[in-house]
Amino acid sequence: MSGQTQTSNKLFITTLSFSLGALAALLFAPKTGKELRRNIVDKYSSLEESTVSLALQVKDKTVDLSQKVSDRAQTLVKRAGDTSQDLAEQVSDKATELTQIASSKTLDFAQKASDKALDIGLQASEKALDLGKDISEKSDDLAYKSGAKKY
């Protein structure tokens, strides 16, 4: 039980006990019928006022508690909304950062691949030229040798 519920229960029990005790005292006290009826009416009025007062206190406390719960819930909802928006912005920023890094790395890789292809192409050209020179020299040697044998 919450503290306010326990307080309300204790106040109700105290009021009820007081009223029952007062009623018992009136009934057992030596008084005339008129005095006894007047005392019972007075005590009933007092009990009724106490009950109304207690009911108003419980109502006021319930309204206050309801307002506090509502305010707290609104605060929590706003905080959750703010937090989720902050997280969304952080995720978006991180995604942009990662995209930029991936793009940069892709460009670096493409540049390296292009440089390597160029190097391989130059080496192939050099080898083709060297091979062409070798073939040309061997062809000239063959032609010379074949021409020398004919003469």
C-alpha positions as CSV (number, residue, x, y, z in Angstrom):
1,M,0.0,0.0,0.0
2,S,1.2,3.5,-0.6
3,G,1.8,5.9,2.2
4,Q,-1.2,8.1,1.4
5,T,-3.5,5.0,1.4
6,Q,-2.2,3.9,4.7
7,T,-2.7,7.4,6.2
8,S,-6.3,7.6,4.9
9,N,-7.0,4.1,6.3
10,K,-5.6,5.0,9.7
11,L,-7.5,8.3,9.8
12,F,-10.7,6.4,8.9
13,I,-10.2,3.8,11.5
14,T,-9.3,6.4,14.1
15,T,-12.5,8.4,13.3
16,L,-14.6,5.3,13.4
17,S,-13.1,4.1,16.7
18,F,-13.6,7.5,18.3
19,S,-17.2,7.6,17.1
20,L,-18.0,4.1,18.3
21,G,-16.4,4.9,21.7
22,A,-18.3,8.1,22.0
23,L,-21.6,6.4,21.2
24,A,-20.9,3.7,23.8
25,A,-20.0,6.3,26.4
26,L,-23.3,8.1,25.6
27,L,-25.4,5.0,25.9
28,F,-23.9,3.9,29.2
29,A,-23.7,7.3,30.8
30,P,-26.5,8.1,33.3
31,K,-28.6,10.8,31.5
32,T,-32.2,11.5,30.8
33,G,-33.7,10.4,27.5
34,K,-33.8,14.0,26.2
35,E,-30.1,14.6,27.0
36,L,-29.1,11.3,25.6
37,R,-30.9,12.0,22.3
38,R,-29.3,15.4,22.1
39,N,-25.9,14.0,22.8
40,I,-26.4,11.3,20.1
41,V,-27.5,13.9,17.6
42,D,-24.5,16.1,18.5
43,K,-22.1,13.1,18.2
44,Y,-23.8,12.0,14.9
45,S,-23.3,15.6,13.6
46,S,-19.7,15.6,14.7
47,L,-19.2,12.2,13.0
48,E,-20.8,13.4,9.9
49,E,-18.6,16.5,9.8
50,S,-15.5,14.3,10.4
51,T,-16.6,11.9,7.6
52,V,-17.2,14.8,5.2
53,S,-13.8,16.3,6.1
54,L,-12.1,13.0,5.6
55,A,-13.8,12.5,2.3
56,L,-12.7,16.0,1.2
57,Q,-9.1,15.3,2.3
58,V,-9.1,12.0,0.4
59,K,-10.5,13.7,-2.7
60,D,-7.9,16.5,-2.5
61,K,-5.0,14.1,-2.0
62,T,-6.3,12.0,-4.9
63,V,-6.5,15.0,-7.2
64,D,-3.0,16.1,-6.2
65,L,-1.6,12.6,-6.7
66,S,-3.4,12.3,-10.1
67,Q,-1.9,15.7,-11.2
68,K,1.6,14.6,-10.0
69,V,1.4,11.3,-11.9
70,S,0.1,13.1,-15.0
71,D,3.0,15.7,-14.8
72,R,5.6,13.0,-14.3
73,A,4.2,11.0,-17.2
74,Q,4.3,14.0,-19.5
75,T,7.9,14.7,-18.4
76,L,8.9,11.1,-19.1
77,V,7.2,11.1,-22.5
78,K,9.0,14.4,-23.5
79,R,12.3,13.0,-22.2
80,A,11.8,9.8,-24.2
81,G,11.0,11.8,-27.3
82,D,14.1,14.0,-26.9
83,T,16.3,11.0,-26.3
84,S,15.0,9.2,-29.3
85,Q,15.5,12.2,-31.5
86,D,19.1,12.7,-30.1
87,L,19.8,9.0,-30.9
88,A,18.4,9.3,-34.4
89,E,20.6,12.3,-35.0
90,Q,23.6,10.4,-33.7
91,V,22.9,7.4,-35.9
92,S,22.4,9.7,-38.9
93,D,25.7,11.5,-38.2
94,K,27.5,8.2,-37.8
95,A,26.0,6.8,-41.0
96,T,27.1,10.0,-42.9
97,E,30.6,9.6,-41.4
98,L,30.8,6.0,-42.4
99,T,29.6,6.7,-45.9
100,Q,32.3,9.4,-46.3
101,I,35.0,7.0,-45.0
102,A,33.8,4.2,-47.4
103,S,33.7,6.6,-50.3
104,S,37.2,7.8,-49.5
105,K,38.6,4.3,-49.2
106,T,36.8,3.3,-52.4
107,L,38.5,6.2,-54.2
108,D,41.9,5.3,-52.7
109,F,41.4,1.7,-53.8
110,A,40.4,2.7,-57.3
111,Q,43.4,5.0,-57.6
112,K,45.7,2.3,-56.5
113,A,44.1,-0.2,-58.9
114,S,44.4,2.3,-61.7
115,D,48.1,3.0,-60.9
116,K,48.8,-0.8,-60.7
117,A,47.1,-1.4,-64.1
118,L,49.1,1.5,-65.6
119,D,52.3,-0.1,-64.2
120,I,51.4,-3.5,-65.6
121,G,50.5,-1.9,-69.0
122,L,53.8,-0.1,-69.1
123,Q,55.7,-3.2,-68.2
124,A,53.9,-5.2,-70.9
125,S,54.6,-2.5,-73.4
126,E,58.3,-2.5,-72.5
127,K,58.4,-6.3,-72.7
128,A,56.6,-6.2,-76.1
129,L,59.1,-3.7,-77.4
130,D,62.0,-5.7,-76.1
131,L,60.5,-8.8,-77.7
132,G,59.9,-6.9,-80.9
133,K,63.6,-5.8,-80.9
134,D,64.7,-9.3,-80.2
135,I,62.6,-10.7,-83.0
136,S,63.8,-8.0,-85.4
137,E,67.4,-8.6,-84.5
138,K,67.0,-12.4,-84.9
139,S,65.2,-11.8,-88.2
140,D,68.0,-9.6,-89.4
141,D,70.6,-12.2,-88.3
142,L,68.7,-14.9,-90.0
143,A,68.4,-12.8,-93.1
144,Y,72.1,-12.1,-93.1
145,K,73.0,-15.6,-92.4
146,S,70.7,-16.8,-95.1
147,G,72.1,-14.2,-97.5
148,A,75.7,-15.1,-96.7
149,K,75.1,-18.8,-97.4
150,K,73.7,-18.0,-100.8
151,Y,76.7,-16.0,-101.9
